[in-house]
């Protein structure tokens, strides 16, 4: 008999915000766990993938996903609440995508799938990528939160003393997966007290010199 993890289906949306590596990391972690990933990448997402990770990045994602969808195909399976999935992550989530979700504007398959998660009361995790934020961004974040989504700006966990950008990305991907609330091992390093995080290592960048 399949384990509960084997039966999980998760929608992964990749929009055009900077931070394409986040979507790749989420996909790799979910597939490693045996989760069936239903991938939808917007036109902006494909452009950002190519710019930040190279022209082959999108193709590599297509090979890893359980099923891939054209962002224009609003009649796809994940556009219906009758298609059972365990939740959805949008990584990264642009402010345009956030605004569409906040207003129920299902202009493409990604935003329609996100709308489906909300109406079906499933977990929707949005890795909103923008800084600084104006009032419209903040109001949209409030709106989607009130509707049940989880807004997770990809803020690094500096207390982990990451040694590379990839460590930062991996932690954020794991944190997003944990927020789906699936029956699977914890994917991000939990805080277990300051003493357990004291390590002889140097965080990203140079530590400031003390001044007498």
C-alpha positions in Angstrom: 0.0 0.0 0.0 1.2 3.5 -0.8 2.3 5.6 2.1 0.4 8.9 2.8 3.3 10.9 1.3 3.1 8.8 -1.9 -0.5 10.0 -2.4 0.2 13.7 -2.1 -0.3 16.0 -5.1 0.9 19.6 -4.8 0.5 22.4 -7.3 3.7 24.5 -7.8 3.3 27.9 -9.5 6.3 29.9 -10.6 5.6 33.5 -11.6 7.9 36.2 -12.9 9.3 37.7 -9.7 13.0 37.5 -9.0 14.0 34.4 -7.0 13.5 31.6 -9.6 15.8 29.4 -7.5 13.1 29.2 -4.9 10.7 27.4 -7.3 13.4 25.0 -8.4 14.3 24.2 -4.8 10.7 23.5 -3.8 10.2 21.3 -6.8 13.4 19.3 -6.0 12.5 18.8 -2.4 8.9 17.8 -3.1 9.9 15.3 -5.8 12.6 13.8 -3.5 9.8 13.2 -0.9 7.7 11.3 -3.5 5.2 14.1 -3.9 3.5 14.5 -7.3 4.2 18.0 -8.4 1.8 19.7 -10.8 3.8 22.6 -12.3 2.6 25.7 -13.9 5.1 28.5 -15.0 3.9 31.8 -16.3 5.6 33.6 -19.3 7.3 35.9 -16.8 8.4 33.0 -14.8 10.0 31.4 -17.8 11.8 34.6 -18.6 13.1 35.0 -15.0 14.2 31.3 -14.9 16.3 31.9 -18.1 17.8 35.1 -16.8 18.7 33.9 -13.3 19.4 30.2 -13.8 20.1 29.8 -17.5 18.1 28.9 -20.7 17.8 25.3 -19.7 16.3 25.9 -16.3 12.7 25.7 -17.4 13.3 22.5 -19.3 14.9 20.9 -16.3 11.9 21.7 -14.2 9.6 20.2 -16.8 11.5 16.9 -16.6 11.3 16.7 -12.8 7.6 17.6 -12.4 4.9 14.9 -12.3 2.8 16.9 -14.7 3.2 20.3 -16.4 0.6 22.7 -17.6 0.6 25.6 -20.0 -0.2 28.8 -18.1 -2.9 29.6 -20.7 -4.7 26.3 -20.2 -7.5 27.5 -17.8 -9.3 24.2 -18.5 -6.6 22.0 -17.1 -7.2 19.6 -14.2 -5.8 21.9 -11.5 -8.3 24.6 -12.5 -11.1 22.6 -10.8 -11.7 22.1 -7.2 -12.9 18.6 -8.0 -9.3 17.6 -8.8 -7.8 16.6 -5.4 -4.5 18.2 -4.4 -3.0 18.8 -1.0 -2.2 22.4 -1.5 -0.2 24.9 -3.6 3.0 26.9 -3.3 3.7 29.9 -5.5 7.5 30.4 -5.5 8.3 33.1 -6.3 5.1 35.1 -6.2 5.1 38.4 -8.1 3.1 41.4 -7.0 1.0 41.0 -10.2 0.2 37.4 -9.2 -0.5 38.5 -5.6 -2.9 41.2 -6.8 -4.7 38.7 -9.1 -5.2 36.2 -6.3 -6.3 39.0 -3.9 -9.0 40.1 -6.3 -10.1 36.7 -7.6 -8.8 37.6 -11.1 -8.2 34.1 -12.6 -6.4 35.5 -15.8 -4.2 32.4 -16.2 -3.9 28.9 -14.9 -1.6 29.8 -12.0 -4.0 32.4 -10.5 -7.0 30.1 -11.2 -5.3 27.2 -9.4 -4.5 29.6 -6.5 -8.2 30.7 -6.4 -9.2 27.0 -6.3 -7.1 26.4 -3.2 -8.8 29.3 -1.4 -12.4 28.3 -2.3 -11.7 24.6 -1.4 -10.1 25.7 1.9 -6.7 24.2 1.1 -3.3 25.6 2.0 -1.9 28.2 -0.4 1.6 29.5 0.4 2.7 32.6 -1.4 6.4 33.4 -1.4 5.8 37.1 -2.2 9.0 38.6 -3.7 9.3 42.4 -3.7 11.0 45.2 -1.7 10.2 47.8 -0.6 6.4 47.4 -0.4 3.9 50.1 -1.1 0.4 50.3 0.5 -1.2 48.4 -2.4 1.1 45.4 -1.9 0.4 45.4 1.8 -3.4 45.6 1.3 -3.2 42.7 -1.2 -1.2 40.7 1.4 -3.9 41.4 4.0 -6.7 40.4 1.6 -5.2 37.0 0.7 -4.4 36.4 4.4 -8.0 37.1 5.3 -9.1 34.6 2.6 -6.9 31.9 4.0 -3.6 32.1 2.2 -0.2 32.2 3.9 2.0 35.0 2.9 5.7 34.0 3.2 8.1 36.6 2.0 11.4 34.7 1.4 13.3 36.3 4.4 16.6 34.5 5.2 16.9 32.8 8.5 20.2 34.4 9.5 20.2 32.6 12.8 21.1 29.4 10.9 24.4 31.0 10.0 24.1 30.0 6.3 27.3 29.4 4.4 26.0 30.0 0.9 23.0 31.4 -1.0 22.0 27.9 -1.8 21.6 27.2 2.0 19.3 30.2 2.3 17.2 29.0 -0.7 17.0 25.4 0.6 15.9 26.6 4.0 13.2 28.8 2.5 12.0 26.0 0.3 11.8 23.6 3.2 9.9 26.2 5.3 7.3 26.7 2.5 6.8 22.9 2.3 6.4 22.7 6.0 3.6 25.4 5.9 1.6 23.1 3.6 1.0 20.9 6.7 1.6 17.6 4.9 2.2 14.3 6.7 6.0 14.2 6.0 9.3 14.9 7.8 10.1 18.5 8.8 11.9 20.1 5.9 13.4 23.2 7.5 15.7 23.3 10.5 13.6 24.2 13.5 14.7 26.6 16.2 15.5 24.5 19.3 17.1 27.1 21.5 20.0 29.5 21.1 22.6 27.1 22.6 22.0 24.5 19.9 22.8 27.1 17.2 26.1 28.1 18.6 28.6 26.8 16.0 32.1 27.6 15.0 31.2 28.8 11.5 31.0 32.1 9.7 27.8 33.4 8.2 27.5 34.8 4.7 29.6 37.9 4.4 32.3 39.2 6.7 31.5 39.9 10.4 32.1 43.5 11.4 35.3 44.1 13.3 34.9 45.2 16.8 35.8 48.8 17.6 37.6 49.7 20.7 
